[in-house]
Amino acid sequence: MDQRPEQGSKSAVILMVDDSALDIELALDAFQEARLLNRVEVVRSGAAAIAYLRGAGEYADRDRHPFPDILLLDLKMPGVDGFEVLRQVKSTPELRRLPVIVLTSSNIEGDRATSYDVGANSYIVKPVSFGAFVSVVRTIRDYWFGINVGPPRPGS
């Protein structure tokens, strides 16, 4: 039986991967304004995202660091970038069902194409204004945690 929390409930977990403190703060404020009640875990590097998703190192305790229902992924990060995180997620059997929403400042066609080629489920360009960001968050909430029926968790 599938043990995944209901997508529309506040128990569904979002993992946000972004290296920019300002973008993280903006996103978290937009989540609050949009009344997105889901638990949001934040990591600030691609390497940390991979460790989190694999439950490795400091992320081994799944009570403290639960496996996410959605991954919000920035592309442009130093070291392990979002493209590499996406490649690893979509090429690892235990992770590949995880819906990945690329949330990036890049409007470059090649970045969009590569993201979808590697397996992104959605590509969203970060809005500049706070109001537009709140609107995007509401759309994410309504679609991904409302009408979308997510995949079963690995091992289900």
C-alpha positions, 0 to 999 in steps of 0.5 A: 500500500502507498504510504505517501501523504495526501498531496493536498495535505500539509504533510506532503514535503517540498525539498527546495534546492537553491544557493541564493539566500535572497531567493530562498527568503523570497520563496519562503515568504511567497509560500507563506503568503500563498498559504502553502501549508506543506513542510518545506526543507531547504538545502543550499547546494546540489551536493546537499540535495543529493545527500538529502535525497539519498538519506546520507550523512546528516540527512540519514534520519528520515523523521527529521529529513523526510523524503520529499514529495516534490523537488524545487530545483535551481539550476545555476549553483556552484559545484554540483549544479541543478542539471547534475542533481536532475541527472542523478535523480532521474537516473537513480531507480529509487529517486526517478519518480520524484517530481522535479520542478525546475525553479530558476532565473534562467530563461535560456532555451538551451537550459530549458531543453536540457532540463526537459531532456534530462527529465524535469517535470516542469520548468518555471522561470522565477518571477521578479516581483513578489506578487508574481512569485506568490501567483506562481506558488499558488499555481504550484500549490493548486496543481501539484498538491491539488489536482495532480496525482503523484507517483507512488513512492519507491518500493510501493 
